[in-house]
Amino acid sequence: MKPLNTKAKLVSGWTILMTVIGTAILHQWQFFALGCASLALILVANQYGLIKDNTDQTKK
C-alpha cells in the first residue's frame, strides 16, 4: 500500500475525528459504519493516486 500523502492524511484525520464525535454524540452505529466506509474509500483513492496534493513533490 502506498503511503498517505499530505491531503489524504488531513482527510483521514478529519473523517476519524468526525466519526468518533458523531458516534459518541448521536449514539447511532450507522454513523460509525458510514465513517468506516469513507475511510476505506479514502485508502482506495490514495492507492490509485486519485487524491492530488499541490505540496507533494512526486511526479509521475
N, C-alpha and C positions, 0 to 999 in steps of 0.2 A: 504494500500500500504506500502511496506517495505521502510525504509529509504535508501537513496542512500549511497553506500559505497564510499570509497575514490576514486577509479578508475572511478566509474560512475559519480561522481561529476566532476572530471577532464575532462572526455569525454563530458559530458553535457555542461560544460562551454566553452570548445573549439568549440563545434558544434554551440552553440548560437553565439559566437563571429564571427565565420566564416560565419554564415548565415546572420547576420546583416551587416557585412562588405561587403560580396559578393553581397547582395541585393542592398545595397546603391551604390556600385561602378558600378555594371553591369545593374541595373535597370531592372532586369528580375524576375518576380514573380515565375517562375519555380524554381529558385534557393531557394527562400523562402519556397516553397512547399516541396522541397527535404529536406531542413533543418528541417522542422516540422515533416516530415515522419521519419527522422533519430532520432529525439528526442523521438518520440513515440516508435520506436524500442528499443532505449536505456532503456526507462522506462519498457518496457515489459521484456527485457533481465534481468534487475535488479530484477524485481518481481520474476522471476523464478530462480534466482541465477546463471545466465549464465556468469555474469561478475565477474571474480575472481580477487582478490587483495591479494597480499602476505602480506600486512601490516594489513589486517583485522584479528582480533583475534577470530572471531566467528567460532566455529567448529560445524558441524552437524553430 
